[in-house]
Amino acid sequence: MKLFIATLGTETNTFSPFVTSAQTFEETYLTRGGGHGDTPNTFAVPLVLWRQRAEALGWDVVESLCAFAMPSGVTLRTLYKQYKEEILADLRAAMPVDAVLLCIHGAMVVEGFDLPIADTDGIDCADAEGDLFEAVRAVIGPDVPFGAELDLHCHLTEKKVRNTDALVLYKEYPHTDFPERAEDVFEIIKATVEGKVRPVQSLHDCGAVGVFHTTREPMRSFVDHMIALEGDESVLSVSLGHSFPWADVPELGVRSLVVTDNQQAKGDEIAADLCRRLNEIYDAAQPPYLKLDEALDQAIALAEDPGQGPVVLADVADNAGGGASNDSTFMLRRVLERGIGDIAFANFWDPIAVQLAISAGEGATFDLRLGGKMGPMSGDPIDLRVTVKKIIRDARQTFGKPPRTSKGRMGDAVSLQLENGVEIGINSLRTQSTNPDALTQIGIDAPNKRFIVVKSMQHFHAGYAPIAKAILYVAAPGTMIPYFDQLPYGIARRSLRGIDG
């Protein structure tokens, strides 16, 4: 048996001030032929797992490109064509293959997404992975089992489903279950190759957009229900595609997907019921966002309560993990204006400030202009008197939960000390906050701070919840403002619940 595997992914915010270029991939994760080393990226972990599983069965494994880019704006079309053709060339060279497994985010949008396909070299720029899947299917033919693992913030399009045998999505947000879902899709494709199952897929449109944290009710019970449905041996997988609301694409919206063993009607019924259940809990499932001063007031009150640990405030609109800049100054400015101390800020992206701090060296005190580099949604820069506390070259932070974690690159990282116990972690590669070790490695005692501000929407939760006294979600201004009726959609259906106002 011969298995072909590859990764190509990013999450596209079509409202982001960035473009996704070759440099974005190179700075995040780019390797070929399985050269992952000891610290594979989250999106490489499935490839490592699939290779181990396949080789244990005596299968040959051909691994092509593994490329993932920090979420940004649209991917350059020439670059997408280059990576797509590289994967297809490797696949053609590997033929005949007995199975294909791809690890794909599922929300990549390519430059030209707002143009007709005829004007984009025949590429479906609004559904890049669907475009890739269609091309892969054309190479392998209709009978070779083809599966993929996707991020739950994918766009579950008809084209993606039509060209594959089994799609399996993460169930958890934060995405702590990506290794388990990689196991799931491997088992389905393995059973298909062995002739033990005949997977069919059922897709249903829930007619909504939103943000759904699976760490709390009612989504916790919803996910548990999906898992329970998989207890039926004819139900191979149950997924909910949350979609990525900051993308102006035609098939935006939450969709359910059920993979059954040749039980189309049953899968259709389950998928429809999942959407019905989701719409029943929709309002309660949306995160409890707070305005900036409201959040600071609550944080101060919570800090007075007995108990250990910091109050963690999530600056959700400045989340690099969704295409934001990670350099907005709105929260920092208000904290300084209000004189709030004993507070740490995690993962300010400012490569210029990092360079200046490194040049000055540890212990140096000087005037520094911080943040506000990428336009109105970053706010205005702030002029500060800072002391460089600690410098770490090529820093990395943990993502996921033990025992299966991965490490994400931060670039060079520096801690800045201000007056009143204000400490700021800055780094040179744009990335959201996922773990307190982003701070502790640069000398900031995160577990014992009174407050921590993290630039993240939800992926911080796995790392910070264990040390937090409380967690507050703050809707400060920023690129990822969580009020979807305020986004300037021009292509997506404005009738979707959550957009329709």
C-alpha positions as CSV (number, residue, x, y, z in Angstrom):
1,M,0.0,0.0,0.0
2,K,1.2,3.5,-0.8
3,L,-0.1,6.6,1.1
4,F,0.4,10.2,-0.2
5,I,0.3,13.0,2.4
6,A,0.7,16.8,2.3
7,T,-0.3,20.1,4.1
8,L,-1.2,23.4,2.6
9,G,-3.0,25.9,4.8
10,T,-3.7,29.3,6.1
11,E,-6.8,31.1,7.5
12,T,-7.7,34.1,5.4
13,N,-9.2,37.3,6.8
14,T,-10.3,39.2,3.7
15,F,-10.5,42.3,5.9
16,S,-6.9,42.0,7.1
17,P,-4.2,44.7,6.2
18,F,-1.7,41.9,5.3
19,V,-1.2,39.6,2.3
20,T,-0.1,36.0,2.6
21,S,3.2,35.7,0.8
22,A,6.0,33.2,0.5
23,Q,7.7,35.0,3.5
24,T,4.6,34.4,5.6
25,F,4.8,30.7,5.0
26,E,8.6,30.6,5.5
27,E,8.3,32.4,8.8
28,T,5.5,30.1,10.1
29,Y,6.2,26.6,8.8
30,L,7.5,25.3,5.5
31,T,9.2,22.0,5.0
32,R,9.3,19.2,2.4
33,G,9.6,15.4,2.5
34,G,9.0,15.0,6.2
35,G,11.8,17.2,7.6
36,H,9.9,18.2,10.7
37,G,12.6,17.8,13.4
38,D,11.7,17.7,17.0
39,T,9.2,20.6,17.1
40,P,6.7,20.1,14.3
41,N,4.0,22.8,13.9
42,T,0.5,22.0,14.8
43,F,-0.3,21.5,11.1
44,A,2.6,19.1,10.7
45,V,1.6,16.9,13.6
46,P,-1.0,15.0,11.6
47,L,1.6,14.2,8.9
48,V,4.0,12.8,11.5
49,L,1.2,10.7,13.0
50,W,0.0,9.4,9.7
51,R,3.5,8.4,8.7
52,Q,3.9,6.5,12.0
53,R,0.6,4.8,11.6
54,A,1.1,3.8,7.9
55,E,4.7,2.6,8.3
56,A,3.6,0.5,11.3
57,L,1.3,-1.2,8.9
58,G,4.0,-1.8,6.3
59,W,2.7,0.9,4.0
60,D,5.0,3.1,1.9
61,V,4.5,6.9,2.6
62,V,5.2,9.7,0.1
63,E,5.2,13.1,1.8
64,S,5.0,16.2,-0.2
65,L,4.9,19.9,0.8
66,C,4.0,20.9,4.4
67,A,3.3,24.6,4.3
68,F,1.3,26.6,6.8
69,A,1.1,30.4,7.1
70,M,0.1,32.6,10.0
71,P,-3.4,33.8,9.3
72,S,-3.4,36.9,7.2
73,G,-5.1,38.5,4.3
74,V,-5.5,36.9,0.8
75,T,-2.8,34.5,-0.4
76,L,-1.0,35.7,-3.5
77,R,-2.4,33.8,-6.5
78,T,1.0,33.1,-8.0
79,L,2.1,31.5,-4.8
80,Y,-1.0,29.4,-4.4
81,K,-0.5,28.1,-8.0
82,Q,3.2,27.3,-7.2
83,Y,2.4,25.3,-4.0
84,K,-0.6,23.6,-5.7
85,E,1.4,22.5,-8.6
86,E,4.2,21.3,-6.4
87,I,1.8,19.0,-4.5
88,L,0.2,17.8,-7.8
89,A,3.7,17.1,-9.3
90,D,4.7,15.1,-6.3
91,L,1.4,13.2,-6.5
92,R,1.8,12.4,-10.2
93,A,5.3,11.2,-9.5
94,A,4.0,8.9,-6.7
95,M,1.2,7.3,-8.8
96,P,-0.2,4.8,-8.4
97,V,-1.2,5.5,-4.8
98,D,-3.7,3.6,-2.7
99,A,-4.8,6.5,-0.5
100,V,-4.4,10.3,0.0
101,L,-4.5,12.2,3.2
102,L,-4.2,16.0,3.4
103,C,-4.0,18.2,6.4
104,I,-5.7,21.4,5.4
105,H,-7.0,24.4,7.3
106,G,-10.0,25.0,5.0
107,A,-10.3,28.8,5.0
108,M,-7.7,29.9,2.5
109,V,-8.8,32.6,0.2
110,V,-6.7,33.5,-2.8
111,E,-6.1,36.9,-4.5
112,G,-8.9,37.4,-7.0
113,F,-11.6,35.8,-4.8
114,D,-13.9,38.7,-5.9
115,L,-13.4,37.9,-9.6
116,P,-15.1,35.3,-11.8
117,I,-13.1,32.1,-12.2
118,A,-12.6,32.8,-15.8
119,D,-10.5,35.8,-14.8
120,T,-8.3,33.9,-12.3
121,D,-6.6,31.3,-14.5
122,G,-9.5,28.9,-13.7
123,I,-8.7,28.9,-10.0
124,D,-11.6,29.0,-7.5
125,C,-9.9,31.7,-5.4
126,A,-12.8,31.9,-2.9
127,D,-12.4,28.1,-2.1
128,A,-8.7,27.4,-2.5
129,E,-8.8,24.0,-0.8
130,G,-11.8,22.9,-2.8
131,D,-9.9,23.9,-5.8
132,L,-6.9,21.8,-4.6
133,F,-9.1,18.9,-3.7
134,E,-10.7,18.9,-7.2
135,A,-7.2,18.9,-8.8
136,V,-6.1,16.0,-6.6
137,R,-9.2,14.0,-7.4
138,A,-8.5,14.5,-11.1
139,V,-5.1,13.0,-10.7
140,I,-6.1,10.0,-8.6
141,G,-9.4,9.2,-10.2
142,P,-12.7,8.4,-8.6
143,D,-11.8,5.2,-6.7
144,V,-8.7,6.1,-4.6
145,P,-9.8,6.9,-1.0
146,F,-9.1,10.5,-0.3
147,G,-9.5,12.1,3.2
148,A,-8.5,15.3,4.9
149,E,-8.3,16.8,8.4
150,L,-9.6,20.4,8.6
151,D,-9.7,23.2,11.2
152,L,-13.2,23.7,12.5
153,H,-13.0,27.3,11.2
154,C,-12.9,26.0,7.7
155,H,-15.5,26.9,5.0
156,L,-17.3,23.6,4.4
157,T,-18.0,24.0,0.7
158,E,-19.8,21.6,-1.6
159,K,-16.6,21.3,-3.7
160,K,-14.6,20.1,-0.7
161,V,-17.1,17.5,0.1
162,R,-17.8,16.4,-3.5
163,N,-14.1,15.6,-4.1
164,T,-13.3,13.7,-1.0
165,D,-14.4,10.5,0.7
166,A,-14.1,11.7,4.3
167,L,-13.5,15.1,5.9
168,V,-12.8,15.2,9.7
169,L,-12.8,18.5,11.5
170,Y,-11.5,19.5,14.9
171,K,-14.3,19.4,17.5
172,E,-12.6,21.7,20.1
173,Y,-12.0,25.4,20.2
174,P,-9.3,25.9,21.3
175,H,-8.0,23.2,19.0
176,T,-6.6,20.8,21.5
177,D,-7.9,17.7,19.7
178,F,-6.0,17.9,16.4
179,P,-4.0,14.7,17.0
180,E,-7.2,12.8,17.8
181,R,-9.0,14.0,14.7
182,A,-5.9,13.0,12.7
183,E,-6.3,9.5,14.1
184,D,-10.0,9.5,13.2
185,V,-9.5,10.3,9.5
186,F,-6.6,7.9,9.2
187,E,-8.9,5.1,10.6
188,I,-11.7,5.9,8.1
189,I,-9.4,5.9,5.1
190,K,-7.6,2.8,6.3
191,A,-10.9,1.0,6.7
192,T,-11.9,2.2,3.2
193,V,-8.7,1.0,1.6
194,E,-9.3,-2.4,3.3
195,G,-12.8,-2.5,2.0
196,K,-14.4,-2.5,5.4
197,V,-16.4,0.7,5.0
198,R,-17.8,2.8,2.2
199,P,-17.9,6.4,3.5
200,V,-20.5,8.8,2.3
201,Q,-20.8,12.4,3.5
202,S,-23.8,14.5,4.5
203,L,-23.5,18.3,4.5
204,H,-26.1,20.7,6.0
205,D,-26.2,24.5,6.1
206,C,-27.0,25.9,9.5
207,G,-27.6,29.4,8.0
208,A,-25.5,31.3,10.6
209,V,-22.1,32.7,11.5
210,G,-20.8,33.1,15.0
211,V,-18.0,32.2,17.5
212,F,-18.5,29.0,19.5
213,H,-16.2,28.3,22.5
214,T,-16.4,24.6,23.3
215,T,-14.9,25.2,26.7
216,R,-18.2,26.3,28.2
217,E,-21.9,25.6,27.9
218,P,-23.9,25.2,25.8
219,M,-21.3,24.2,23.3
220,R,-19.6,21.8,25.7
221,S,-22.7,19.6,25.7
222,F,-23.1,20.1,21.9
223,V,-19.7,18.7,21.3
224,D,-20.3,15.8,23.7
225,H,-23.5,15.0,21.7
226,M,-21.4,14.9,18.5
227,I,-19.0,12.5,20.2
228,A,-21.9,10.3,21.4
229,L,-23.3,10.1,17.9
230,E,-20.1,8.5,16.8
231,G,-20.8,5.6,19.2
232,D,-23.1,4.2,16.4
233,E,-20.8,2.0,14.3
234,S,-22.4,3.2,11.1
235,V,-21.5,6.8,12.0
236,L,-17.9,7.2,11.2
237,S,-17.5,10.9,12.0
238,V,-19.5,14.0,13.1
239,S,-18.2,17.5,12.6
240,L,-19.4,21.1,12.9
241,G,-17.7,23.6,10.6
242,H,-17.8,26.9,12.5
243,S,-16.6,28.7,9.3
244,F,-14.4,31.8,9.6
245,P,-16.7,34.9,9.9
246,W,-14.0,37.4,8.8
247,A,-14.0,36.1,5.2
248,D,-16.2,37.6,2.5
249,V,-16.8,34.4,0.5
250,P,-20.0,32.9,-1.1
251,E,-20.2,29.8,1.1
252,L,-19.6,31.5,4.4
253,G,-21.5,30.0,7.3
254,V,-21.8,27.2,9.9
255,R,-22.3,23.8,8.4
256,S,-22.6,20.3,9.8
257,L,-20.9,17.3,8.2
258,V,-21.6,13.6,9.0
259,V,-19.7,10.7,7.5
260,T,-21.5,7.4,7.6
261,D,-20.8,3.9,6.3
262,N,-23.0,4.0,3.2
263,Q,-26.0,5.4,5.1
264,Q,-26.7,8.6,3.2
265,A,-30.3,9.1,4.5
266,K,-29.2,8.6,8.1
267,G,-26.3,11.0,7.7
268,D,-28.5,13.6,6.2
269,E,-30.9,13.4,9.1
270,I,-28.2,13.7,11.7
271,A,-26.6,16.6,9.9
272,A,-29.9,18.5,9.7
273,D,-30.6,17.8,13.4
274,L,-27.2,19.2,14.4
275,C,-28.0,22.5,12.6
276,R,-31.4,22.6,14.3
277,R,-29.8,22.1,17.7
278,L,-27.2,24.7,17.0
279,N,-29.8,27.3,16.1
280,E,-31.6,26.5,19.4
281,I,-28.6,27.4,21.4
282,Y,-27.1,30.0,19.2
283,D,-27.6,33.1,21.4
284,A,-26.4,31.4,24.5
285,A,-23.4,30.0,22.7
286,Q,-22.0,33.4,21.7
287,P,-19.1,34.6,23.9
288,P,-19.9,37.2,26.6
289,Y,-17.9,40.1,25.1
290,L,-17.3,43.2,27.2
291,K,-16.5,46.8,26.2
292,L,-13.0,47.9,27.1
293,D,-13.7,49.9,30.3
294,E,-16.4,47.5,31.4
295,A,-13.9,44.7,31.2
296,L,-11.2,46.6,33.1
297,D,-13.8,47.5,35.8
298,Q,-14.8,43.8,36.2
299,A,-11.1,42.7,36.2
300,I,-10.3,45.1,39.1
301,A,-13.3,43.8,41.0
302,L,-12.4,40.2,40.4
303,A,-8.8,40.8,41.5
304,E,-10.0,41.7,44.9
305,D,-11.7,38.4,45.4
306,P,-9.7,35.7,47.4
307,G,-7.9,33.2,45.3
308,Q,-4.7,32.8,43.4
309,G,-3.9,33.6,39.8
310,P,-4.3,36.5,37.4
311,V,-7.4,37.8,35.8
312,V,-6.8,37.2,32.1
313,L,-8.3,39.6,29.6
314,A,-8.5,38.4,26.0
315,D,-8.0,41.2,23.4
316,V,-10.1,39.3,20.8
317,A,-10.1,41.8,18.0
318,D,-6.3,41.9,17.8
319,N,-5.7,38.2,17.3
320,A,-3.0,37.4,14.8
321,G,-4.5,33.9,14.7
322,G,-7.3,35.4,12.7
323,G,-5.4,37.8,10.5
324,A,-5.0,40.8,12.9
325,S,-1.8,42.6,13.4
326,N,-1.2,41.9,17.1
327,D,0.0,45.5,17.5
328,S,-3.1,47.4,18.5
329,T,-2.6,49.8,21.4
330,F,-6.2,50.4,22.5
331,M,-6.0,48.3,25.7
332,L,-2.5,49.3,26.6
333,R,-3.3,53.0,26.3
334,R,-6.4,52.7,28.5
335,V,-4.6,50.7,31.1
336,L,-1.9,53.3,31.3
337,E,-4.5,56.1,31.4
338,R,-6.2,54.5,34.3
339,G,-3.0,53.7,36.2
340,I,-3.6,50.0,36.4
341,G,-0.5,48.2,37.6
342,D,0.8,44.7,38.2
343,I,-0.2,43.7,34.6
344,A,1.5,41.9,31.8
345,F,0.7,42.1,28.0
346,A,1.4,39.0,25.9
347,N,2.7,39.0,22.3
348,F,2.8,42.5,21.0
349,W,4.1,42.2,17.5
350,D,6.6,45.0,16.8
351,P,9.8,43.9,15.0
352,I,11.2,47.4,15.0
353,A,10.8,47.7,18.8
354,V,12.4,44.2,19.2
355,Q,15.3,45.2,17.1
356,L,15.9,48.4,19.1
357,A,15.6,46.6,22.4
358,I,18.1,43.9,21.3
359,S,20.5,46.6,20.1
360,A,20.2,48.4,23.5
361,G,20.7,45.1,25.5
362,E,19.3,43.8,28.7
363,G,19.1,46.3,31.5
364,A,19.0,49.3,29.1
365,T,16.4,52.1,29.7
366,F,15.3,54.3,26.8
367,D,12.4,55.9,25.1
368,L,10.5,53.6,22.7
369,R,7.5,54.1,20.4
370,L,5.4,50.9,20.5
371,G,2.7,49.4,18.4
372,G,0.1,51.0,16.1
373,K,2.0,50.2,12.9
374,M,-0.7,48.7,10.6
375,G,-3.3,51.4,10.3
376,P,-6.5,52.6,12.1
377,M,-7.4,49.2,13.5
378,S,-4.0,49.2,15.3
379,G,-4.6,52.4,17.1
380,D,-2.0,55.1,17.5
381,P,1.6,54.3,18.6
382,I,2.4,54.8,22.3
383,D,5.6,56.5,23.4
384,L,7.0,54.8,26.5
385,R,10.0,54.9,28.8
386,V,11.0,51.2,29.0
387,T,13.7,49.0,30.5
388,V,14.7,45.9,28.6
389,K,14.3,43.0,31.1
390,K,15.2,39.9,29.1
391,I,15.9,38.9,25.5
392,I,15.3,35.5,24.0
393,R,16.4,34.7,20.4
394,D,14.2,32.4,18.3
395,A,11.6,32.0,21.1
396,R,8.8,29.5,20.8
397,Q,5.5,29.1,22.7
398,T,3.5,26.0,23.5
399,F,0.2,25.2,21.8
400,G,-2.3,22.5,22.8
401,K,-2.5,20.4,25.9
402,P,-0.2,17.7,27.2
403,P,0.9,15.1,26.3
404,R,0.4,16.2,22.6
405,T,1.6,19.7,22.3
406,S,3.4,21.6,19.6
407,K,5.6,24.7,19.5
408,G,4.9,27.9,17.6
409,R,7.6,30.3,16.4
410,M,7.6,33.8,17.9
411,G,10.8,35.1,16.4
412,D,13.0,37.1,18.8
413,A,11.2,37.9,22.1
414,V,11.8,40.7,24.6
415,S,10.3,41.8,27.9
416,L,9.9,45.5,28.6
417,Q,9.5,46.8,32.1
418,L,7.5,50.0,32.7
419,E,6.6,51.8,35.9
420,N,3.8,50.5,38.2
421,G,4.5,46.9,37.5
422,V,3.5,47.0,33.8
423,E,5.4,44.5,31.7
424,I,5.1,43.9,28.0
425,G,6.1,40.9,25.9
426,I,7.1,41.9,22.4
427,N,8.2,39.7,19.5
428,S,9.3,39.9,15.9
429,L,7.1,37.2,14.3
430,R,3.3,37.9,14.3
431,T,1.6,35.3,16.4
432,Q,-1.3,35.2,18.9
433,S,-0.8,34.3,22.6
434,T,-1.3,30.6,23.3
435,N,0.6,29.8,26.5
436,P,2.1,31.6,29.6
437,D,5.5,30.3,28.6
438,A,5.5,33.1,26.0
439,L,6.0,35.4,29.0
440,T,7.8,33.3,31.5
441,Q,10.7,32.6,29.2
442,I,11.4,36.3,28.9
443,G,11.3,36.8,32.7
444,I,7.7,37.8,33.3
445,D,6.1,35.9,36.2
446,A,2.8,35.3,34.5
447,P,1.2,33.1,37.2
448,N,1.7,35.7,39.9
449,K,0.7,38.8,37.9
450,R,-2.6,40.5,39.0
451,F,-3.7,40.9,35.4
452,I,-2.6,39.5,32.0
453,V,-3.8,40.8,28.6
454,V,-3.5,38.2,25.8
455,K,-3.9,39.0,22.1
456,S,-6.0,36.0,21.2
457,M,-9.6,35.1,20.7
458,Q,-9.7,31.6,22.3
459,H,-6.5,29.6,21.6
460,F,-5.0,31.1,24.7
461,H,-7.6,29.2,26.8
462,A,-5.8,25.9,26.9
463,G,-2.6,27.4,28.3
464,Y,-3.9,30.2,30.5
465,A,-7.1,28.7,32.0
466,P,-5.0,26.5,34.4
467,I,-3.4,29.6,36.0
468,A,-6.3,32.1,35.7
469,K,-8.5,33.3,38.5
470,A,-11.0,34.5,35.8
471,I,-11.1,35.0,32.0
472,L,-12.8,38.0,30.4
473,Y,-13.3,38.5,26.6
474,V,-12.8,42.1,25.6
475,A,-14.2,43.6,22.4
476,A,-11.8,46.5,22.0
477,P,-11.4,48.0,18.5
478,G,-9.4,46.0,16.0
479,T,-9.3,44.0,12.8
480,M,-11.3,41.1,14.3
481,I,-14.1,43.0,15.8
482,P,-16.6,40.3,16.8
483,Y,-19.8,42.1,15.7
484,F,-20.4,40.6,12.3
485,D,-23.3,43.0,11.3
486,Q,-20.6,45.7,11.3
487,L,-18.3,44.0,8.8
488,P,-18.5,45.3,5.1
489,Y,-19.5,42.0,3.4
490,G,-20.1,42.3,-0.3
491,I,-20.1,38.6,-1.3
492,A,-21.2,36.6,1.7
493,R,-25.0,36.1,2.3
494,R,-26.2,39.0,4.5
495,S,-29.2,36.8,5.5
496,L,-27.0,34.6,7.7
497,R,-27.9,34.7,11.4
498,G,-25.3,36.9,13.1
499,I,-24.9,39.2,10.1
500,D,-28.5,40.1,9.5
501,G,-28.6,42.2,12.7
